[in-house]
Amino acid sequence: MLTLLLLSCRPVSSIGLQTDEPEDTGDTGTPADTDTEELPGDADTDTDTDTDTDTDTDVDKEALYQAFFDPAVIQTVDITLSEAAIRSLNRNGGEYVEGDVVVNGMELLQVGVRLKGSSTYMDLDCDDSLCKAAFKIKTDEFLVDQKYGTLQRITLNNMGTDYIQSREVLVYSLLHDQSQLASRASFARVTLNGESMGLYANVEAMDDEWIERRFADSTGNLWATASGGAEFSETGMYFWEINNGTGEKDQLRAVMAVLDAWGGDFFGELGGVINVDQFLDYWSWCAAVGNYDGYPFHSNDVILYEDPSDARRLVFMPWGEDETFNEYEYTGETWNTAYLRLGNKCLEDAACVAELKLRIEIAVDAYDEADMLTRAQAAWDLTEADVQADPRRPFTPDYVWYYRDYYAGVIDGYDDYVRAKVGI
């Protein structure tokens, strides 16, 4: 595949992109994301207790929130850091330094800025133009209760493993439209001290504000996978990291206890400790968009919430949609390669498999109705100039054009592809 790419890179005219041949000024690169993506919040264990004293009291905060994650609009985030702050980030990118930001024209002073990523991590000490750091911004790190609208955290992903520079925005927006428990996302242009850092995916952080928007009771534990290895087992307990809440692992251990004493009835035995209907919906949408990078396929890239309004039963949310639209022929993974404990138990139970197939069918029907190719073309038209001009791009424009051309066909027919693999 890569050999073909290097010989055949070309701009795409058939999907509405400009046909001007872009100057090839960078390496293509072929990073493989085999590591766990960083936590969606901050790994802070404090619970924020906010009052409405933030700087934008005259702004419609809800409208600001909705607009910030509009996939049809490119946001602007301008970061200002001192040289001392930059040196500090290059020494330890995971610690917040003080800086200022301007978000879509709104100035926020004394915010916290840090670097993020695992397989996509890069610092600011760049010897070439391909060094593209990803950022987390915490608006209330140094000034209490300062927010951008209702938001305290901004996550800017560098799309360092996304050949089409759009997966996160496309898939998170689809999941949001389908009322699934997931982040929202849009595109962002980012500058640092006036210098362009290029195009980013602006992904909604999963934190206390996110919980409050989606659950009647926001006092439960929000868990993320600290790294590959998180599982409902004694060893796997170590890799669940608290993102918000008290950090007590009683409910995780309750799931482990059910699995340790397994009798074969997925719904009857697990129904008291996880929301099995929601879990199967979550799984079905992983299959519908080809996201096999998280639980129950791999022990990473999943968020759990213990819902106090539902007897603390666990619900599941995806994190990291940058490797979607996977094809079995290249990855060896499909809807039933879920070998971790919960996936195993479902696949061993005929009733669970039948219900999972039904839910996958519902999800791919919804995918079909969403007209994902049209959405993709709109995103690609929106970002074409930014991809071409990105001074720190992870891939050359030709590389992106080639894969957008290729994935136009994959995205358009992915519902039928899934149906064929599942046998529905």
Residue pairs with C-beta under 8 A, 6 or more apart in sequence:
1 330
2 30
5 28
5 399
5 402
5 403
6 28
8 402
9 24
9 396
9 398
9 399
9 401
9 402
10 398
10 401
10 402
10 405
11 17
11 18
11 19
11 20
11 21
11 22
11 397
11 398
11 401
12 380
12 401
12 402
12 404
12 405
12 408
13 19
14 405
14 408
15 376
15 377
15 380
15 404
15 405
15 408
16 377
16 380
16 381
17 380
17 381
17 384
17 401
17 404
18 384
22 388
22 396
22 397
22 398
22 401
23 397
24 396
24 397
24 398
25 129
25 396
26 129
26 130
26 393
26 395
26 396
27 130
27 396
28 395
28 396
28 398
28 399
29 130
29 394
29 395
29 399
31 119
31 120
31 160
31 161
31 394
32 119
32 161
33 119
33 120
33 161
33 293
33 322
33 323
34 119
35 118
35 119
35 227
35 228
35 300
36 118
36 225
36 226
36 227
36 228
36 300
36 301
37 117
37 118
37 119
37 120
37 300
37 301
37 319
37 320
37 322
38 116
38 117
38 118
38 121
39 224
39 225
39 226
39 241
39 243
40 155
40 183
40 203
40 205
40 206
40 207
40 224
40 243
40 303
40 319
41 153
41 205
41 206
41 207
41 222
41 224
41 243
41 244
42 136
42 138
42 153
42 205
42 207
42 243
43 224
43 226
43 241
43 243
45 242
45 247
47 208
47 244
47 245
48 140
48 152
48 207
48 208
48 209
50 140
50 145
50 147
50 152
51 145
52 145
53 144
53 145
54 139
54 145
54 146
54 147
55 106
55 108
55 146
55 147
56 64
56 106
56 147
56 148
56 149
59 106
59 149
61 147
61 149
61 150
62 149
62 150
64 148
64 149
64 150
65 149
65 150
65 151
67 73
67 104
68 75
68 103
68 104
68 148
68 149
68 151
68 186
68 202
69 176
69 184
69 185
69 186
69 202
69 204
70 186
71 169
71 170
71 173
71 185
71 186
71 187
71 375
71 379
72 378
72 382
73 186
73 187
74 186
74 187
74 188
74 189
74 199
74 382
74 383
74 386
75 103
75 104
75 186
75 187
75 188
75 189
75 202
76 102
76 103
76 104
76 105
76 188
76 189
76 190
76 191
77 101
77 102
77 103
77 104
77 137
77 154
77 156
77 188
77 189
77 190
77 191
77 200
77 202
78 101
78 102
78 103
78 190
78 191
78 194
79 99
79 100
79 101
79 113
79 135
79 137
79 190
79 191
79 192
79 193
80 99
80 100
80 101
80 192
80 193
81 89
81 97
81 99
81 113
81 192
81 193
82 99
85 97
85 98
85 99
85 113
86 124
88 95
88 97
89 95
89 97
89 113
89 114
89 115
89 123
89 124
89 133
90 123
90 124
90 125
93 114
93 115
93 116
93 121
93 123
93 133
94 114
94 115
95 114
96 112
96 113
96 114
96 138
96 141
97 112
97 113
97 114
98 110
98 111
98 112
98 113
98 141
98 142
99 110
99 111
99 112
99 113
100 107
100 108
100 109
100 110
100 111
101 107
101 108
101 111
101 113
101 137
101 139
101 154
102 108
103 148
103 154
106 148
108 139
108 146
108 148
109 143
109 146
110 141
110 142
110 143
110 146
111 137
111 138
111 139
111 141
111 142
111 143
111 146
112 137
112 138
112 139
112 141
112 142
113 135
113 136
113 137
113 138
114 135
114 136
114 138
115 121
115 122
115 123
115 124
115 133
115 134
115 135
115 136
116 134
116 135
116 136
116 155
116 157
117 134
117 157
117 158
117 160
118 227
119 160
119 161
120 134
120 157
120 158
120 160
120 161
121 134
122 131
122 132
122 133
122 134
122 158
122 160
123 131
123 133
124 131
124 133
124 192
125 131
126 392
129 391
129 392
130 392
130 393
130 394
131 392
132 158
132 160
132 197
132 198
132 392
132 393
132 394
133 158
133 197
134 156
134 157
134 158
134 160
134 200
135 154
135 155
135 156
135 190
135 200
136 153
136 154
136 155
136 156
136 205
137 153
137 154
137 155
137 156
138 152
138 153
139 146
139 147
139 148
139 151
139 152
139 153
139 154
140 146
140 147
140 152
148 154
150 209
151 205
151 209
152 205
152 207
152 209
153 205
153 207
153 209
154 202
154 205
155 202
155 203
155 204
155 205
156 188
156 190
156 200
156 201
156 202
156 203
157 168
157 200
157 201
157 202
157 203
157 322
158 200
158 394
159 165
159 167
159 168
159 199
159 200
159 201
159 322
159 394
160 394
161 322
161 323
161 394
162 168
162 201
162 322
162 323
162 394
163 395
163 399
163 400
163 403
163 407
164 376
164 380
164 400
164 403
164 404
164 407
165 199
165 383
165 387
165 395
165 400
166 376
166 379
166 380
166 383
166 404
167 321
167 322
167 323
167 324
167 325
168 185
168 201
168 203
168 321
168 322
169 185
169 186
169 187
169 201
169 379
170 324
170 372
170 375
170 376
170 379
170 411
171 289
171 291
171 321
171 324
172 182
172 183
172 184
172 185
172 203
172 204
172 321
173 184
173 185
173 186
173 375
174 289
174 367
174 370
174 372
174 375
175 182
175 285
175 289
175 318
176 182
176 184
177 370
178 285
178 363
178 366
178 370
180 281
180 282
180 285
181 214
181 278
181 282
181 305
181 315
181 316
181 317
182 317
182 318
183 203
183 204
183 205
183 206
183 210
183 317
183 319
184 203
184 204
185 201
185 202
185 203
185 204
185 321
186 201
186 202
187 199
187 200
187 201
187 202
187 379
187 382
187 383
187 386
188 199
188 200
188 201
188 202
189 196
189 198
189 199
189 200
189 386
190 196
190 197
190 198
190 199
190 200
191 197
195 391
196 389
196 390
196 391
196 392
197 391
197 392
198 386
198 389
198 390
198 391
198 392
198 393
199 383
199 386
199 387
199 390
199 393
201 322
204 210
206 222
206 224
206 243
206 303
206 317
206 319
207 222
207 243
207 244
208 218
208 222
208 244
211 218
211 220
211 222
211 244
211 305
212 218
215 305
215 307
215 309
216 309
217 307
217 308
217 309
219 245
219 308
220 245
220 305
220 306
220 307
220 308
220 312
221 242
221 244
221 245
221 246
221 247
221 248
221 251
221 304
221 305
221 306
222 242
222 243
222 244
222 245
222 303
222 304
222 305
222 306
223 240
223 241
223 242
223 243
223 252
223 303
223 304
223 305
223 306
224 240
224 241
224 243
224 302
224 303
224 304
224 319
225 239
225 240
225 241
225 294
225 295
225 299
225 300
225 301
225 302
225 319
226 239
226 240
226 241
227 239
227 300
228 239
228 298
228 299
228 300
229 235
229 236
229 238
229 239
229 299
229 300
230 236
230 239
230 240
230 295
230 299
230 300
230 302
231 239
231 299
231 340
231 341
232 252
232 255
232 256
232 259
232 341
232 342
233 256
233 259
233 341
234 256
236 299
237 249
237 252
237 253
237 256
239 299
240 249
240 252
240 304
243 303
245 306
251 273
251 306
251 312
251 314
252 304
252 314
254 273
255 270
255 273
255 274
255 314
255 342
258 269
258 270
258 272
258 273
259 341
259 342
259 345
262 269
262 345
263 269
264 348
264 349
265 349
266 276
266 345
266 346
266 349
266 351
266 352
267 276
267 349
267 351
267 352
270 276
270 342
270 345
272 311
272 313
273 313
273 314
274 313
274 314
274 315
274 316
274 342
275 307
275 310
275 313
275 314
275 315
278 315
278 316
279 314
279 315
279 316
279 342
280 346
280 352
280 355
280 356
280 359
281 359
281 363
282 315
282 316
282 317
282 318
283 296
283 316
283 335
283 338
283 343
283 346
283 356
283 359
283 360
284 356
284 359
284 360
284 362
284 363
285 291
285 318
285 363
286 292
286 294
286 297
286 318
286 335
287 334
287 335
287 360
287 363
287 364
287 418
287 422
288 360
288 363
288 364
288 366
288 367
288 414
288 415
288 418
289 321
289 324
289 325
289 367
289 414
290 324
290 325
290 326
290 327
290 414
290 418
291 318
291 321
291 323
291 324
291 326
292 298
292 323
292 326
292 331
292 333
292 334
292 337
293 300
293 301
293 320
293 323
294 300
294 301
294 302
294 318
294 319
294 320
295 301
295 302
295 316
295 340
295 342
295 343
296 338
296 339
296 340
296 341
296 342
296 343
296 344
296 346
297 333
297 337
297 338
297 339
297 340
297 343
298 340
299 340
301 318
301 319
301 320
302 316
302 317
302 318
302 319
303 316
303 317
303 318
303 319
304 314
304 315
304 316
304 317
305 314
305 315
305 317
306 312
306 313
306 314
307 313
307 314
307 315
325 407
325 410
325 411
325 414
326 333
327 410
327 417
328 334
328 421
334 421
335 356
335 360
335 418
335 421
335 422
336 347
336 353
336 422
338 344
338 346
338 347
345 352
346 352
346 353
346 356
347 353
357 422
357 423
357 424
360 418
360 422
360 424
361 419
361 422
361 424
364 414
364 415
364 418
364 419
364 424
365 415
367 414
367 415
368 415
372 411
372 412
372 414
373 408
373 411
373 412
376 404
376 407
376 408
376 411
377 408
380 404
387 393
387 397
387 400
388 397
393 400
410 417
